[in-house]
């Protein structure tokens, strides 16, 4: 059986030499996304989503498991230019669930940078950020709890615009 890694978060930025720069954080354990295993953060650039997917799979010699993804971070530049092409690919990917958080990272910061934050109690930035977003939404109503299917439905609806939480 091929070695597997759990993708806990993904980030999309504007590439320097290509249309997109995608960053993934993968836990290097085949069991489950617990947040306690070491994570490998890897970035690649490409002009299409298919190209990025192929390059990521060649760059990391493990089979990605996307069903435990907690965060999709999108740079504000990509969000303003239009991210429906990228979200369409994610939405159609049978290996991904639709229950992950989507956040927009403000200009001046790279979306991929938030995947490299190390926390004292959890090694995975996404698990800590997902917990913070849940607390903000439940206790304070401050972050919209908008998952992938909800975002795509509202994005395509006439007279509606989706709202996403912003990260610094």
Phi and psi in radians as a Rosetta constraint file:
Dihedral C 1 N 2 CA 2 C 2 CIRCULARHARMONIC -1.211 0.35
Dihedral N 2 CA 2 C 2 N 3 CIRCULARHARMONIC 2.581 0.35
Dihedral C 2 N 3 CA 3 C 3 CIRCULARHARMONIC -1.132 0.35
Dihedral N 3 CA 3 C 3 N 4 CIRCULARHARMONIC 2.507 0.35
Dihedral C 3 N 4 CA 4 C 4 CIRCULARHARMONIC -2.108 0.35
Dihedral N 4 CA 4 C 4 N 5 CIRCULARHARMONIC 2.714 0.35
Dihedral C 4 N 5 CA 5 C 5 CIRCULARHARMONIC -2.427 0.35
Dihedral N 5 CA 5 C 5 N 6 CIRCULARHARMONIC 2.534 0.35
Dihedral C 5 N 6 CA 6 C 6 CIRCULARHARMONIC -1.609 0.35
Dihedral N 6 CA 6 C 6 N 7 CIRCULARHARMONIC 2.069 0.35
Dihedral C 6 N 7 CA 7 C 7 CIRCULARHARMONIC -1.420 0.35
Dihedral N 7 CA 7 C 7 N 8 CIRCULARHARMONIC 1.997 0.35
Dihedral C 7 N 8 CA 8 C 8 CIRCULARHARMONIC -1.688 0.35
Dihedral N 8 CA 8 C 8 N 9 CIRCULARHARMONIC -0.457 0.35
Dihedral C 8 N 9 CA 9 C 9 CIRCULARHARMONIC -2.708 0.35
Dihedral N 9 CA 9 C 9 N 10 CIRCULARHARMONIC 2.768 0.35
Dihedral C 9 N 10 CA 10 C 10 CIRCULARHARMONIC -2.446 0.35
Dihedral N 10 CA 10 C 10 N 11 CIRCULARHARMONIC 2.512 0.35
Dihedral C 10 N 11 CA 11 C 11 CIRCULARHARMONIC -2.276 0.35
Dihedral N 11 CA 11 C 11 N 12 CIRCULARHARMONIC 2.565 0.35
Dihedral C 11 N 12 CA 12 C 12 CIRCULARHARMONIC -2.219 0.35
Dihedral N 12 CA 12 C 12 N 13 CIRCULARHARMONIC 2.116 0.35
Dihedral C 12 N 13 CA 13 C 13 CIRCULARHARMONIC -2.148 0.35
Dihedral N 13 CA 13 C 13 N 14 CIRCULARHARMONIC 2.972 0.35
Dihedral C 13 N 14 CA 14 C 14 CIRCULARHARMONIC -1.323 0.35
Dihedral N 14 CA 14 C 14 N 15 CIRCULARHARMONIC 2.297 0.35
Dihedral C 14 N 15 CA 15 C 15 CIRCULARHARMONIC -1.369 0.35
Dihedral N 15 CA 15 C 15 N 16 CIRCULARHARMONIC 2.737 0.35
Dihedral C 15 N 16 CA 16 C 16 CIRCULARHARMONIC -1.344 0.35
Dihedral N 16 CA 16 C 16 N 17 CIRCULARHARMONIC -0.697 0.35
Dihedral C 16 N 17 CA 17 C 17 CIRCULARHARMONIC -1.987 0.35
Dihedral N 17 CA 17 C 17 N 18 CIRCULARHARMONIC -0.060 0.35
Dihedral C 17 N 18 CA 18 C 18 CIRCULARHARMONIC -2.430 0.35
Dihedral N 18 CA 18 C 18 N 19 CIRCULARHARMONIC 3.094 0.35
Dihedral C 18 N 19 CA 19 C 19 CIRCULARHARMONIC -1.184 0.35
Dihedral N 19 CA 19 C 19 N 20 CIRCULARHARMONIC -0.737 0.35
Dihedral C 19 N 20 CA 20 C 20 CIRCULARHARMONIC -2.182 0.35
Dihedral N 20 CA 20 C 20 N 21 CIRCULARHARMONIC 2.678 0.35
Dihedral C 20 N 21 CA 21 C 21 CIRCULARHARMONIC -2.254 0.35
Dihedral N 21 CA 21 C 21 N 22 CIRCULARHARMONIC 2.056 0.35
Dihedral C 21 N 22 CA 22 C 22 CIRCULARHARMONIC -1.878 0.35
Dihedral N 22 CA 22 C 22 N 23 CIRCULARHARMONIC 2.383 0.35
Dihedral C 22 N 23 CA 23 C 23 CIRCULARHARMONIC -2.146 0.35
Dihedral N 23 CA 23 C 23 N 24 CIRCULARHARMONIC 2.318 0.35
Dihedral C 23 N 24 CA 24 C 24 CIRCULARHARMONIC -2.138 0.35
Dihedral N 24 CA 24 C 24 N 25 CIRCULARHARMONIC 2.509 0.35
Dihedral C 24 N 25 CA 25 C 25 CIRCULARHARMONIC -1.943 0.35
Dihedral N 25 CA 25 C 25 N 26 CIRCULARHARMONIC 2.189 0.35
Dihedral C 25 N 26 CA 26 C 26 CIRCULARHARMONIC -2.144 0.35
Dihedral N 26 CA 26 C 26 N 27 CIRCULARHARMONIC 2.246 0.35
Dihedral C 26 N 27 CA 27 C 27 CIRCULARHARMONIC -1.330 0.35
Dihedral N 27 CA 27 C 27 N 28 CIRCULARHARMONIC 2.343 0.35
Dihedral C 27 N 28 CA 28 C 28 CIRCULARHARMONIC -1.610 0.35
Dihedral N 28 CA 28 C 28 N 29 CIRCULARHARMONIC 0.956 0.35
Dihedral C 28 N 29 CA 29 C 29 CIRCULARHARMONIC -2.493 0.35
Dihedral N 29 CA 29 C 29 N 30 CIRCULARHARMONIC 2.457 0.35
Dihedral C 29 N 30 CA 30 C 30 CIRCULARHARMONIC -1.458 0.35
Dihedral N 30 CA 30 C 30 N 31 CIRCULARHARMONIC -0.049 0.35
Dihedral C 30 N 31 CA 31 C 31 CIRCULARHARMONIC -1.414 0.35
Dihedral N 31 CA 31 C 31 N 32 CIRCULARHARMONIC -1.391 0.35
Dihedral C 31 N 32 CA 32 C 32 CIRCULARHARMONIC -2.697 0.35
Dihedral N 32 CA 32 C 32 N 33 CIRCULARHARMONIC 2.834 0.35
Dihedral C 32 N 33 CA 33 C 33 CIRCULARHARMONIC -1.391 0.35
Dihedral N 33 CA 33 C 33 N 34 CIRCULARHARMONIC 1.626 0.35
Dihedral C 33 N 34 CA 34 C 34 CIRCULARHARMONIC -1.722 0.35
Dihedral N 34 CA 34 C 34 N 35 CIRCULARHARMONIC -0.331 0.35
Dihedral C 34 N 35 CA 35 C 35 CIRCULARHARMONIC 1.541 0.35
Dihedral N 35 CA 35 C 35 N 36 CIRCULARHARMONIC -0.081 0.35
Dihedral C 35 N 36 CA 36 C 36 CIRCULARHARMONIC -1.761 0.35
Dihedral N 36 CA 36 C 36 N 37 CIRCULARHARMONIC -0.237 0.35
Dihedral C 36 N 37 CA 37 C 37 CIRCULARHARMONIC -1.509 0.35
Dihedral N 37 CA 37 C 37 N 38 CIRCULARHARMONIC 2.663 0.35
Dihedral C 37 N 38 CA 38 C 38 CIRCULARHARMONIC -1.059 0.35
Dihedral N 38 CA 38 C 38 N 39 CIRCULARHARMONIC 2.511 0.35
Dihedral C 38 N 39 CA 39 C 39 CIRCULARHARMONIC -1.941 0.35
Dihedral N 39 CA 39 C 39 N 40 CIRCULARHARMONIC 2.534 0.35
Dihedral C 39 N 40 CA 40 C 40 CIRCULARHARMONIC -1.884 0.35
Dihedral N 40 CA 40 C 40 N 41 CIRCULARHARMONIC 2.113 0.35
Dihedral C 40 N 41 CA 41 C 41 CIRCULARHARMONIC -1.811 0.35
Dihedral N 41 CA 41 C 41 N 42 CIRCULARHARMONIC 2.208 0.35
Dihedral C 41 N 42 CA 42 C 42 CIRCULARHARMONIC -2.373 0.35
Dihedral N 42 CA 42 C 42 N 43 CIRCULARHARMONIC 2.356 0.35
Dihedral C 42 N 43 CA 43 C 43 CIRCULARHARMONIC -2.124 0.35
Dihedral N 43 CA 43 C 43 N 44 CIRCULARHARMONIC 2.618 0.35
Dihedral C 43 N 44 CA 44 C 44 CIRCULARHARMONIC -2.647 0.35
Dihedral N 44 CA 44 C 44 N 45 CIRCULARHARMONIC 2.648 0.35
Dihedral C 44 N 45 CA 45 C 45 CIRCULARHARMONIC -1.954 0.35
Dihedral N 45 CA 45 C 45 N 46 CIRCULARHARMONIC 2.627 0.35
Dihedral C 45 N 46 CA 46 C 46 CIRCULARHARMONIC -2.961 0.35
Dihedral N 46 CA 46 C 46 N 47 CIRCULARHARMONIC 2.896 0.35
Dihedral C 46 N 47 CA 47 C 47 CIRCULARHARMONIC -1.664 0.35
Dihedral N 47 CA 47 C 47 N 48 CIRCULARHARMONIC -0.317 0.35
Dihedral C 47 N 48 CA 48 C 48 CIRCULARHARMONIC -2.297 0.35
Dihedral N 48 CA 48 C 48 N 49 CIRCULARHARMONIC 2.790 0.35
Dihedral C 48 N 49 CA 49 C 49 CIRCULARHARMONIC -1.150 0.35
Dihedral N 49 CA 49 C 49 N 50 CIRCULARHARMONIC -0.692 0.35
Dihedral C 49 N 50 CA 50 C 50 CIRCULARHARMONIC -1.077 0.35
Dihedral N 50 CA 50 C 50 N 51 CIRCULARHARMONIC -0.728 0.35
Dihedral C 50 N 51 CA 51 C 51 CIRCULARHARMONIC -1.084 0.35
Dihedral N 51 CA 51 C 51 N 52 CIRCULARHARMONIC -0.761 0.35
Dihedral C 51 N 52 CA 52 C 52 CIRCULARHARMONIC -1.088 0.35
Dihedral N 52 CA 52 C 52 N 53 CIRCULARHARMONIC -0.779 0.35
Dihedral C 52 N 53 CA 53 C 53 CIRCULARHARMONIC -1.062 0.35
Dihedral N 53 CA 53 C 53 N 54 CIRCULARHARMONIC -0.777 0.35
Dihedral C 53 N 54 CA 54 C 54 CIRCULARHARMONIC -1.123 0.35
Dihedral N 54 CA 54 C 54 N 55 CIRCULARHARMONIC -0.786 0.35
Dihedral C 54 N 55 CA 55 C 55 CIRCULARHARMONIC -1.129 0.35
Dihedral N 55 CA 55 C 55 N 56 CIRCULARHARMONIC -0.689 0.35
Dihedral C 55 N 56 CA 56 C 56 CIRCULARHARMONIC -1.115 0.35
Dihedral N 56 CA 56 C 56 N 57 CIRCULARHARMONIC -0.710 0.35
Dihedral C 56 N 57 CA 57 C 57 CIRCULARHARMONIC -1.212 0.35
Dihedral N 57 CA 57 C 57 N 58 CIRCULARHARMONIC -0.509 0.35
Dihedral C 57 N 58 CA 58 C 58 CIRCULARHARMONIC -1.348 0.35
Dihedral N 58 CA 58 C 58 N 59 CIRCULARHARMONIC -0.592 0.35
Dihedral C 58 N 59 CA 59 C 59 CIRCULARHARMONIC -1.274 0.35
Dihedral N 59 CA 59 C 59 N 60 CIRCULARHARMONIC -0.559 0.35
Dihedral C 59 N 60 CA 60 C 60 CIRCULARHARMONIC -2.025 0.35
Dihedral N 60 CA 60 C 60 N 61 CIRCULARHARMONIC 2.115 0.35
Dihedral C 60 N 61 CA 61 C 61 CIRCULARHARMONIC -1.449 0.35
Dihedral N 61 CA 61 C 61 N 62 CIRCULARHARMONIC 0.725 0.35
Dihedral C 61 N 62 CA 62 C 62 CIRCULARHARMONIC -2.339 0.35
Dihedral N 62 CA 62 C 62 N 63 CIRCULARHARMONIC 2.702 0.35
Dihedral C 62 N 63 CA 63 C 63 CIRCULARHARMONIC -1.391 0.35
Dihedral N 63 CA 63 C 63 N 64 CIRCULARHARMONIC 2.175 0.35
Dihedral C 63 N 64 CA 64 C 64 CIRCULARHARMONIC -1.351 0.35
Dihedral N 64 CA 64 C 64 N 65 CIRCULARHARMONIC 2.365 0.35
Dihedral C 64 N 65 CA 65 C 65 CIRCULARHARMONIC -1.920 0.35
Dihedral N 65 CA 65 C 65 N 66 CIRCULARHARMONIC 1.916 0.35
Dihedral C 65 N 66 CA 66 C 66 CIRCULARHARMONIC -1.601 0.35
Dihedral N 66 CA 66 C 66 N 67 CIRCULARHARMONIC -0.108 0.35
Dihedral C 66 N 67 CA 67 C 67 CIRCULARHARMONIC -1.233 0.35
Dihedral N 67 CA 67 C 67 N 68 CIRCULARHARMONIC -0.153 0.35
Dihedral C 67 N 68 CA 68 C 68 CIRCULARHARMONIC -1.921 0.35
Dihedral N 68 CA 68 C 68 N 69 CIRCULARHARMONIC 0.356 0.35
Dihedral C 68 N 69 CA 69 C 69 CIRCULARHARMONIC -1.231 0.35
Dihedral N 69 CA 69 C 69 N 70 CIRCULARHARMONIC 2.343 0.35
Dihedral C 69 N 70 CA 70 C 70 CIRCULARHARMONIC -1.872 0.35
Dihedral N 70 CA 70 C 70 N 71 CIRCULARHARMONIC -0.565 0.35
Dihedral C 70 N 71 CA 71 C 71 CIRCULARHARMONIC -2.350 0.35
Dihedral N 71 CA 71 C 71 N 72 CIRCULARHARMONIC 2.368 0.35
Dihedral C 71 N 72 CA 72 C 72 CIRCULARHARMONIC -2.072 0.35
Dihedral N 72 CA 72 C 72 N 73 CIRCULARHARMONIC 1.910 0.35
Dihedral C 72 N 73 CA 73 C 73 CIRCULARHARMONIC -1.750 0.35
Dihedral N 73 CA 73 C 73 N 74 CIRCULARHARMONIC 2.269 0.35
Dihedral C 73 N 74 CA 74 C 74 CIRCULARHARMONIC -2.162 0.35
Dihedral N 74 CA 74 C 74 N 75 CIRCULARHARMONIC 2.293 0.35
Dihedral C 74 N 75 CA 75 C 75 CIRCULARHARMONIC -1.196 0.35
Dihedral N 75 CA 75 C 75 N 76 CIRCULARHARMONIC 2.646 0.35
Dihedral C 75 N 76 CA 76 C 76 CIRCULARHARMONIC -1.056 0.35
Dihedral N 76 CA 76 C 76 N 77 CIRCULARHARMONIC -0.596 0.35
Dihedral C 76 N 77 CA 77 C 77 CIRCULARHARMONIC -1.077 0.35
Dihedral N 77 CA 77 C 77 N 78 CIRCULARHARMONIC -0.820 0.35
Dihedral C 77 N 78 CA 78 C 78 CIRCULARHARMONIC -1.135 0.35
Dihedral N 78 CA 78 C 78 N 79 CIRCULARHARMONIC -0.712 0.35
Dihedral C 78 N 79 CA 79 C 79 CIRCULARHARMONIC -1.079 0.35
Dihedral N 79 CA 79 C 79 N 80 CIRCULARHARMONIC -0.695 0.35
Dihedral C 79 N 80 CA 80 C 80 CIRCULARHARMONIC -1.276 0.35
Dihedral N 80 CA 80 C 80 N 81 CIRCULARHARMONIC -0.608 0.35
Dihedral C 80 N 81 CA 81 C 81 CIRCULARHARMONIC -1.303 0.35
Dihedral N 81 CA 81 C 81 N 82 CIRCULARHARMONIC -0.354 0.35
Dihedral C 81 N 82 CA 82 C 82 CIRCULARHARMONIC 2.012 0.35
Dihedral N 82 CA 82 C 82 N 83 CIRCULARHARMONIC 2.072 0.35
Dihedral C 82 N 83 CA 83 C 83 CIRCULARHARMONIC -2.011 0.35
Dihedral N 83 CA 83 C 83 N 84 CIRCULARHARMONIC 0.178 0.35
Dihedral C 83 N 84 CA 84 C 84 CIRCULARHARMONIC -1.141 0.35
Dihedral N 84 CA 84 C 84 N 85 CIRCULARHARMONIC -0.571 0.35
Dihedral C 84 N 85 CA 85 C 85 CIRCULARHARMONIC -1.068 0.35
Dihedral N 85 CA 85 C 85 N 86 CIRCULARHARMONIC -0.774 0.35
Dihedral C 85 N 86 CA 86 C 86 CIRCULARHARMONIC -1.211 0.35
Dihedral N 86 CA 86 C 86 N 87 CIRCULARHARMONIC -0.777 0.35
Dihedral C 86 N 87 CA 87 C 87 CIRCULARHARMONIC -1.166 0.35
Dihedral N 87 CA 87 C 87 N 88 CIRCULARHARMONIC -0.535 0.35
Dihedral C 87 N 88 CA 88 C 88 CIRCULARHARMONIC -1.098 0.35
Dihedral N 88 CA 88 C 88 N 89 CIRCULARHARMONIC -0.755 0.35
Dihedral C 88 N 89 CA 89 C 89 CIRCULARHARMONIC -1.078 0.35
Dihedral N 89 CA 89 C 89 N 90 CIRCULARHARMONIC -0.792 0.35
Dihedral C 89 N 90 CA 90 C 90 CIRCULARHARMONIC -1.117 0.35
Dihedral N 90 CA 90 C 90 N 91 CIRCULARHARMONIC -0.753 0.35
Dihedral C 90 N 91 CA 91 C 91 CIRCULARHARMONIC -1.107 0.35
Dihedral N 91 CA 91 C 91 N 92 CIRCULARHARMONIC -0.615 0.35
Dihedral C 91 N 92 CA 92 C 92 CIRCULARHARMONIC -1.495 0.35
Dihedral N 92 CA 92 C 92 N 93 CIRCULARHARMONIC -0.180 0.35
Dihedral C 92 N 93 CA 93 C 93 CIRCULARHARMONIC -1.248 0.35
Dihedral N 93 CA 93 C 93 N 94 CIRCULARHARMONIC 2.026 0.35
Dihedral C 93 N 94 CA 94 C 94 CIRCULARHARMONIC -1.179 0.35
Dihedral N 94 CA 94 C 94 N 95 CIRCULARHARMONIC -0.351 0.35
Dihedral C 94 N 95 CA 95 C 95 CIRCULARHARMONIC -1.459 0.35
Dihedral N 95 CA 95 C 95 N 96 CIRCULARHARMONIC -0.205 0.35
Dihedral C 95 N 96 CA 96 C 96 CIRCULARHARMONIC -1.747 0.35
Dihedral N 96 CA 96 C 96 N 97 CIRCULARHARMONIC 2.395 0.35
Dihedral C 96 N 97 CA 97 C 97 CIRCULARHARMONIC -1.454 0.35
Dihedral N 97 CA 97 C 97 N 98 CIRCULARHARMONIC 2.985 0.35
Dihedral C 97 N 98 CA 98 C 98 CIRCULARHARMONIC -1.861 0.35
Dihedral N 98 CA 98 C 98 N 99 CIRCULARHARMONIC 0.256 0.35
Dihedral C 98 N 99 CA 99 C 99 CIRCULARHARMONIC -1.780 0.35
Dihedral N 99 CA 99 C 99 N 100 CIRCULARHARMONIC 0.405 0.35
Dihedral C 99 N 100 CA 100 C 100 CIRCULARHARMONIC -1.620 0.35
Dihedral N 100 CA 100 C 100 N 101 CIRCULARHARMONIC 2.771 0.35
Dihedral C 100 N 101 CA 101 C 101 CIRCULARHARMONIC -1.430 0.35
Dihedral N 101 CA 101 C 101 N 102 CIRCULARHARMONIC 2.496 0.35
Dihedral C 101 N 102 CA 102 C 102 CIRCULARHARMONIC -2.016 0.35
Dihedral N 102 CA 102 C 102 N 103 CIRCULARHARMONIC 2.201 0.35
Dihedral C 102 N 103 CA 103 C 103 CIRCULARHARMONIC -2.225 0.35
Dihedral N 103 CA 103 C 103 N 104 CIRCULARHARMONIC 2.623 0.35
Dihedral C 103 N 104 CA 104 C 104 CIRCULARHARMONIC -1.835 0.35
Dihedral N 104 CA 104 C 104 N 105 CIRCULARHARMONIC 2.255 0.35
Dihedral C 104 N 105 CA 105 C 105 CIRCULARHARMONIC -1.690 0.35
Dihedral N 105 CA 105 C 105 N 106 CIRCULARHARMONIC 2.203 0.35
Dihedral C 105 N 106 CA 106 C 106 CIRCULARHARMONIC -1.055 0.35
Dihedral N 106 CA 106 C 106 N 107 CIRCULARHARMONIC 2.693 0.35
Dihedral C 106 N 107 CA 107 C 107 CIRCULARHARMONIC -0.960 0.35
Dihedral N 107 CA 107 C 107 N 108 CIRCULARHARMONIC 2.574 0.35
Dihedral C 107 N 108 CA 108 C 108 CIRCULARHARMONIC 1.667 0.35
Dihedral N 108 CA 108 C 108 N 109 CIRCULARHARMONIC -0.252 0.35
Dihedral C 108 N 109 CA 109 C 109 CIRCULARHARMONIC -2.179 0.35
Dihedral N 109 CA 109 C 109 N 110 CIRCULARHARMONIC 2.603 0.35
Dihedral C 109 N 110 CA 110 C 110 CIRCULARHARMONIC -1.610 0.35
Dihedral N 110 CA 110 C 110 N 111 CIRCULARHARMONIC 2.417 0.35
Dihedral C 110 N 111 CA 111 C 111 CIRCULARHARMONIC -1.065 0.35
Dihedral N 111 CA 111 C 111 N 112 CIRCULARHARMONIC -0.627 0.35
Dihedral C 111 N 112 CA 112 C 112 CIRCULARHARMONIC -1.132 0.35
Dihedral N 112 CA 112 C 112 N 113 CIRCULARHARMONIC -0.416 0.35
Dihedral C 112 N 113 CA 113 C 113 CIRCULARHARMONIC -1.156 0.35
Dihedral N 113 CA 113 C 113 N 114 CIRCULARHARMONIC -0.544 0.35
Dihedral C 113 N 114 CA 114 C 114 CIRCULARHARMONIC -1.249 0.35
Dihedral N 114 CA 114 C 114 N 115 CIRCULARHARMONIC -0.280 0.35
Dihedral C 114 N 115 CA 115 C 115 CIRCULARHARMONIC -1.389 0.35
Dihedral N 115 CA 115 C 115 N 116 CIRCULARHARMONIC -0.192 0.35
Dihedral C 115 N 116 CA 116 C 116 CIRCULARHARMONIC -1.813 0.35
Dihedral N 116 CA 116 C 116 N 117 CIRCULARHARMONIC 0.104 0.35
Dihedral C 116 N 117 CA 117 C 117 CIRCULARHARMONIC -1.289 0.35
Dihedral N 117 CA 117 C 117 N 118 CIRCULARHARMONIC 2.304 0.35
Dihedral C 117 N 118 CA 118 C 118 CIRCULARHARMONIC -1.836 0.35
Dihedral N 118 CA 118 C 118 N 119 CIRCULARHARMONIC 2.256 0.35
Dihedral C 118 N 119 CA 119 C 119 CIRCULARHARMONIC -1.868 0.35
Dihedral N 119 CA 119 C 119 N 120 CIRCULARHARMONIC 2.731 0.35
Dihedral C 119 N 120 CA 120 C 120 CIRCULARHARMONIC -1.118 0.35
Dihedral N 120 CA 120 C 120 N 121 CIRCULARHARMONIC -0.731 0.35
Dihedral C 120 N 121 CA 121 C 121 CIRCULARHARMONIC -1.720 0.35
Dihedral N 121 CA 121 C 121 N 122 CIRCULARHARMONIC -0.402 0.35
Dihedral C 121 N 122 CA 122 C 122 CIRCULARHARMONIC -2.235 0.35
Dihedral N 122 CA 122 C 122 N 123 CIRCULARHARMONIC 2.402 0.35
Dihedral C 122 N 123 CA 123 C 123 CIRCULARHARMONIC -1.412 0.35
Dihedral N 123 CA 123 C 123 N 124 CIRCULARHARMONIC -0.321 0.35
Dihedral C 123 N 124 CA 124 C 124 CIRCULARHARMONIC -1.686 0.35
Dihedral N 124 CA 124 C 124 N 125 CIRCULARHARMONIC 2.147 0.35
Dihedral C 124 N 125 CA 125 C 125 CIRCULARHARMONIC -1.126 0.35
Dihedral N 125 CA 125 C 125 N 126 CIRCULARHARMONIC -0.613 0.35
Dihedral C 125 N 126 CA 126 C 126 CIRCULARHARMONIC -1.151 0.35
Dihedral N 126 CA 126 C 126 N 127 CIRCULARHARMONIC -0.668 0.35
Dihedral C 126 N 127 CA 127 C 127 CIRCULARHARMONIC -1.169 0.35
Dihedral N 127 CA 127 C 127 N 128 CIRCULARHARMONIC -0.669 0.35
Dihedral C 127 N 128 CA 128 C 128 CIRCULARHARMONIC -1.197 0.35
Dihedral N 128 CA 128 C 128 N 129 CIRCULARHARMONIC -0.786 0.35
Dihedral C 128 N 129 CA 129 C 129 CIRCULARHARMONIC -1.117 0.35
Dihedral N 129 CA 129 C 129 N 130 CIRCULARHARMONIC -0.726 0.35
Dihedral C 129 N 130 CA 130 C 130 CIRCULARHARMONIC -1.077 0.35
Dihedral N 130 CA 130 C 130 N 131 CIRCULARHARMONIC -0.727 0.35
Dihedral C 130 N 131 CA 131 C 131 CIRCULARHARMONIC -1.114 0.35
Dihedral N 131 CA 131 C 131 N 132 CIRCULARHARMONIC -0.738 0.35
Dihedral C 131 N 132 CA 132 C 132 CIRCULARHARMONIC -1.091 0.35
Dihedral N 132 CA 132 C 132 N 133 CIRCULARHARMONIC -0.735 0.35
Dihedral C 132 N 133 CA 133 C 133 CIRCULARHARMONIC -1.116 0.35
Dihedral N 133 CA 133 C 133 N 134 CIRCULARHARMONIC -0.712 0.35
Dihedral C 133 N 134 CA 134 C 134 CIRCULARHARMONIC -1.095 0.35
Dihedral N 134 CA 134 C 134 N 135 CIRCULARHARMONIC -0.761 0.35
Dihedral C 134 N 135 CA 135 C 135 CIRCULARHARMONIC -1.132 0.35
Dihedral N 135 CA 135 C 135 N 136 CIRCULARHARMONIC -0.755 0.35
Dihedral C 135 N 136 CA 136 C 136 CIRCULARHARMONIC -1.050 0.35
Dihedral N 136 CA 136 C 136 N 137 CIRCULARHARMONIC -0.711 0.35
Dihedral C 136 N 137 CA 137 C 137 CIRCULARHARMONIC -1.265 0.35
Dihedral N 137 CA 137 C 137 N 138 CIRCULARHARMONIC -0.790 0.35
Dihedral C 137 N 138 CA 138 C 138 CIRCULARHARMONIC -1.253 0.35
Dihedral N 138 CA 138 C 138 N 139 CIRCULARHARMONIC -0.816 0.35
Dihedral C 138 N 139 CA 139 C 139 CIRCULARHARMONIC -1.516 0.35
Dihedral N 139 CA 139 C 139 N 140 CIRCULARHARMONIC -0.548 0.35
Dihedral C 139 N 140 CA 140 C 140 CIRCULARHARMONIC -2.129 0.35
Dihedral N 140 CA 140 C 140 N 141 CIRCULARHARMONIC -0.225 0.35
Dihedral C 140 N 141 CA 141 C 141 CIRCULARHARMONIC 1.139 0.35
Dihedral N 141 CA 141 C 141 N 142 CIRCULARHARMONIC 0.404 0.35
Dihedral C 141 N 142 CA 142 C 142 CIRCULARHARMONIC -1.533 0.35
Dihedral N 142 CA 142 C 142 N 143 CIRCULARHARMONIC -0.443 0.35
Dihedral C 142 N 143 CA 143 C 143 CIRCULARHARMONIC -2.088 0.35
Dihedral N 143 CA 143 C 143 N 144 CIRCULARHARMONIC 2.171 0.35
Dihedral C 143 N 144 CA 144 C 144 CIRCULARHARMONIC -1.120 0.35
Dihedral N 144 CA 144 C 144 N 145 CIRCULARHARMONIC 2.350 0.35
Dihedral C 144 N 145 CA 145 C 145 CIRCULARHARMONIC -1.591 0.35
Dihedral N 145 CA 145 C 145 N 146 CIRCULARHARMONIC 1.302 0.35
Dihedral C 145 N 146 CA 146 C 146 CIRCULARHARMONIC -1.921 0.35
Dihedral N 146 CA 146 C 146 N 147 CIRCULARHARMONIC 1.976 0.35
Dihedral C 146 N 147 CA 147 C 147 CIRCULARHARMONIC -1.622 0.35
Dihedral N 147 CA 147 C 147 N 148 CIRCULARHARMONIC 3.066 0.35
Dihedral C 147 N 148 CA 148 C 148 CIRCULARHARMONIC -0.984 0.35
Dihedral N 148 CA 148 C 148 N 149 CIRCULARHARMONIC -0.930 0.35
Dihedral C 148 N 149 CA 149 C 149 CIRCULARHARMONIC -1.067 0.35
Dihedral N 149 CA 149 C 149 N 150 CIRCULARHARMONIC -0.689 0.35
Dihedral C 149 N 150 CA 150 C 150 CIRCULARHARMONIC -1.106 0.35
Dihedral N 150 CA 150 C 150 N 151 CIRCULARHARMONIC -0.756 0.35
Dihedral C 150 N 151 CA 151 C 151 CIRCULARHARMONIC -1.073 0.35
Dihedral N 151 CA 151 C 151 N 152 CIRCULARHARMONIC -0.837 0.35
Dihedral C 151 N 152 CA 152 C 152 CIRCULARHARMONIC -1.120 0.35
Dihedral N 152 CA 152 C 152 N 153 CIRCULARHARMONIC -0.702 0.35
Dihedral C 152 N 153 CA 153 C 153 CIRCULARHARMONIC -1.103 0.35
Dihedral N 153 CA 153 C 153 N 154 CIRCULARHARMONIC -0.832 0.35
Dihedral C 153 N 154 CA 154 C 154 CIRCULARHARMONIC -1.196 0.35
Dihedral N 154 CA 154 C 154 N 155 CIRCULARHARMONIC -0.671 0.35
Dihedral C 154 N 155 CA 155 C 155 CIRCULARHARMONIC -1.039 0.35
Dihedral N 155 CA 155 C 155 N 156 CIRCULARHARMONIC -0.674 0.35
Dihedral C 155 N 156 CA 156 C 156 CIRCULARHARMONIC -1.529 0.35
Dihedral N 156 CA 156 C 156 N 157 CIRCULARHARMONIC -0.129 0.35
Dihedral C 156 N 157 CA 157 C 157 CIRCULARHARMONIC -1.410 0.35
Dihedral N 157 CA 157 C 157 N 158 CIRCULARHARMONIC 2.495 0.35
Dihedral C 157 N 158 CA 158 C 158 CIRCULARHARMONIC -1.297 0.35
Dihedral N 158 CA 158 C 158 N 159 CIRCULARHARMONIC 2.346 0.35
Dihedral C 158 N 159 CA 159 C 159 CIRCULARHARMONIC 1.400 0.35
Dihedral N 159 CA 159 C 159 N 160 CIRCULARHARMONIC 0.118 0.35
Dihedral C 159 N 160 CA 160 C 160 CIRCULARHARMONIC -2.194 0.35
Dihedral N 160 CA 160 C 160 N 161 CIRCULARHARMONIC 2.627 0.35
Dihedral C 160 N 161 CA 161 C 161 CIRCULARHARMONIC -2.352 0.35
Dihedral N 161 CA 161 C 161 N 162 CIRCULARHARMONIC 2.285 0.35
Dihedral C 161 N 162 CA 162 C 162 CIRCULARHARMONIC -1.282 0.35
Dihedral N 162 CA 162 C 162 N 163 CIRCULARHARMONIC 2.611 0.35
Dihedral C 162 N 163 CA 163 C 163 CIRCULARHARMONIC -2.063 0.35
Dihedral N 163 CA 163 C 163 N 164 CIRCULARHARMONIC 2.320 0.35
Dihedral C 163 N 164 CA 164 C 164 CIRCULARHARMONIC -2.101 0.35
Dihedral N 164 CA 164 C 164 N 165 CIRCULARHARMONIC 2.593 0.35
Dihedral C 164 N 165 CA 165 C 165 CIRCULARHARMONIC -1.196 0.35
Dihedral N 165 CA 165 C 165 N 166 CIRCULARHARMONIC 2.646 0.35
Dihedral C 165 N 166 CA 166 C 166 CIRCULARHARMONIC -1.937 0.35
Dihedral N 166 CA 166 C 166 N 167 CIRCULARHARMONIC 2.428 0.35
Dihedral C 166 N 167 CA 167 C 167 CIRCULARHARMONIC -2.008 0.35
Dihedral N 167 CA 167 C 167 N 168 CIRCULARHARMONIC 2.542 0.35
